Amino acid sequence: MIRIGLTSFNEHQALTGKPRTTLFEYAGFLPLVELDTAYYGLPSRKTVENWLAQVPDSFRFVVKFYSGFTCQEKWQDHYGSITEMKEHFLEVMQPLIESSKIYCFLAQFPAQFKCTKENVAYLQTLRELFPDLPIAIELRDYSWYSPEFKEKTHQFMKRLKFSLAMIDEPELPDTVPLDLTVTNPAFSLFRFHGRNQAYWKSRDAQWRKKRTLYRYSDEELTELAQAIKQVAENSQEVAVIFNNNSGGDAAENALRLRELLDIEDEGLNPSQLGLF
């Protein structure tokens, strides 16, 4: 099964025509969403329960791990131990974990997280912390994909039952490639960031917005659709997340990709036009 969704649910005016979209409304158009809320700070358990209450049974969530787990936040400022942090995370996310609506948790590591013995050991620790969770790993440094380490990266991910996220981003000398290797046949995750070469490495005041300012062409989407079909042959489930929304392009790209893949999503929430 292939599901297509977007990063966040509230900023996609192309879906509803409204500046802000509720999760209930979003789930009338797409069956999948990536939520990055927990990356910045763990939400309350009530918030997680509210997410679940707004979506149908067929809906799925990709939830980004808290940054303390991905070496981007000094967790010691908030927790007495990594075990305490883990227990807080599990307590908050338990309703989602126990439901059928979790697709996976996303551990997105920064470019500074290079292929070293220490970082390989940390990934092992992450799996030991969460032995039963479906986890996708996004690596943002090319060293993991270099000729020296690429095959070892694949084998390591397979051994730990991590799904190595399949990333589409600008092709530059040190960016990660779109690697279609399935490392966990239970599920695969694509993340499409856009191909804005000019601003990908910008670090001015607006860099977060500029780097995903991109609209995929029909030709590019057709190319990506073929990649998705290839992965779907070796994966029980495939999720595709569009993260190219600086200019509001993600939703329209997602809907167009759905057409190209001839997907008819079933069991979505009723849209406003379908209520009467």
N, C-alpha and C positions, 0 to 999 in steps of 0.2 A: 504494500500500500504506500502511496505517495501523498504526503500532505504538504501544502504550501502555506507559509505564513509570513509575518512581519515582526520586526523588533518593536515592541510596545504595541499598545492597542489604541491609544488616545489621540495620536497625532496625524491620523491618516484621513484627511478631509476628502480625498478622492473616493473613499468608500461611502460616506454618508452625506457629503456636502456640508458637514458641520465642522467648525474649528476644533471641537473636542468630541471624541467618540467614546462612548462607554464600552466596557468589555462585553456587555450583553449585546450591544449593537454590532460590535466587531465580529462576534461569533455568529452573526447572521450572514456574514460574507465569506469568512475563512475558518478553517478547522484547527488552526495552529497559531500560537503566539510565543514569542520569546520575551520573557520578562527579566529585566536587568535590575529591578528594584533591590533584590537581595545583595547585589554586588556592592552597593554603597552602604548598606546597613540592613540587618535582618528585620523584616516586617514583623508585625504581631501575628500570632496564630489566628486571630480573628480576621485579619486581612486575607490570609491564605484561604480561610474558610469562605470568605466572601467571593474570592476568585472562583472557587469551585461552584458556588451557588448560582453564578451568572452564566455558566456555559453548559451546553448539552453533553450527554454521555460520550458522544463521538469526538469531542474536542480534546486537544492535547496541549500541554505546556512544556516549553523548554525554559528552564530557570537557571540563570547564571549564579554560580557560586559566589558567596561573600568573598570580597577581595583579600581578606585575611588568609584564605585557603590557597590563593594563587599568587602569593608573594608580592602583593601590591599594597598591602596595608599592614602596619605594625600591630598585629592582633594583641600583643602584650599590653597595649594601652587600654584594652577593653576586657580582656579575659585573663584569668590567673594561669591557665594552661591551655594547650591545644585541645585537650580532652574536654575541657569546659566549653570551649568554642564549638566543638563538634556536637556536644549534647544539646546546646542551645539551638544550633541549626536543625538538628533532628526533631527537637520538640516543636519548633515553629512549623517545620515542613511536614510533620507527621500526617496531617489530614490529606495533603497532596500525595504523599508516598503511599498511603493506604488506599487511595482512590485509583481508578484506572486511567486517570487523566494526566499523569506525568509521562512525558515522552522521554526526557532525560534531563540531567543537570549538566550545565556547561561550565567547564573549568577553562577559562580563557587566560593564558599566561602572556605576560608582556614580552616585548622584543628583547629585554634584558635577560630573559630566562633562556639561556643558551644550552646546547647539548654538552653538559659536563657530568662528571660522576656524581657530584652533589645534587644536581637537579634530577638526574635519573633516580637517585635514591629518594628524593622527595616525592616523585610520582609514585614510587612504591609505597611510601608512607601514606599518601592520599588514598590509595586503594585499600590499605589496611585500616584506615579510619572509616571508610565507607565500603565495606566488602560486598554489599548487596545492591548498591544503587547503580542505576544506568547512568554512566558518565561519559560525556564526550569531551575530548581534550582539544583545545585550539592552541597550536604553537605558532608564535609570530616571529620566530627567528629562523633564518634560512639554515643554520647549522644542522638542525634536525633532519633536513632534507638533502644535505650535501652527499655527494657520491660515497663518502667515507661512512656516513651514519644512516643513510636512508633506510636500507634494508633492516638494520638493527633496530631503528625506530619502529618500523612496522612489526617486527617480531615481538618487541617489548610490549607494544600496545595490544597485540593479540593475546599475549600471555596474561596480561592483567585485565583482559576483557574491556579495555577502553575502546571507544569508537573515536578514531582520529578524524577530527572534523575536516571537511573538504572545503577549502577556502578559495573564493574567487576575489582577487584584488589586483591592482595594477602590476604588470610585469616589469619589474625593475631588477637590477643585478642582485639585490639582497632581500627580495620579498619571497614569500613562500609560494610554491607552485600549486596549481589545482591538482591535487593528488587523489586519484580515484580508487586507491587501495582500501578495500573493506577490511577493517581490523576487528570488527565485531559483527558477525552476520545477523545478529538480532535486530540491530538498528544502525542507520547511518544518518549523518547530519551534514547538510550543505549550509554554508553561510556566504552570502553574496554581498560584498562590501562596495561593489562598483569598481571602475577601472580609471579613476581620476588620477593619472600620473602626475599632473602638475601640482596637485595639492596634497598628495599622499604623505609626504614627509614635512609638510609645512608645520611650523610650531608657533605661528602668530596667535593673536587673541582669539581668532575664529577657527582655529585648526580643526576642532572636533566637527564643526559643521562642514567645512570645505572638503575634508578628505572623503566624505561619502556623498558629495554633490555629483551625482552621475545618473544618467538614464540609459539603461541597456537598450540597444537596438533590437529589432526583430531578428536580424541575422545573429546577433550575440545570444539572444534567448533561444533560438533554434539550436545553436551549438551547445548551450548549457542543457537543453532538454535531452539531447543525445547522451550527454554525460550522465544525467540522472537516470535515464533508461538503462544504461550500462550498469550503474551501481545497483539499481533495483533488481537486476538479475541475480545478484549475489547477496542481497540483504532483505530480510523479512519486512522491514519498514524503512521508509526513507522520508526525512523531513528536510524541507528547503526553507531557509529564512532569508528574506531580503532586508539588508541593513542600509540600503542606499537611499535614505530618506531626507537628506539635507534639503533637497529641492522638492520634496513631496512626490518622488518618483516610485517609491517602493511598491505602493499598492497597485498602481496601474501595471507595473512590470509583473507583479505576482499574478494578477488576473489574466494577463496576456500569456504568461507561461502556463497557467492552468488550461487555457484554450489550446496551446500548442501540444500539450500532453494529453489532451482530450479527457480531462478529469471532471467528473461530476460529483461534487461533494454532497453527501447525504447527511441528514440529521442535524443541519445547522439550526440556529435560532431563527424564529420568524423575523423577516425584515419588516420595516414599517409599512411598506407597500403591500405586504402579504397578510396584514392583520385583519383586513376586511374584504 
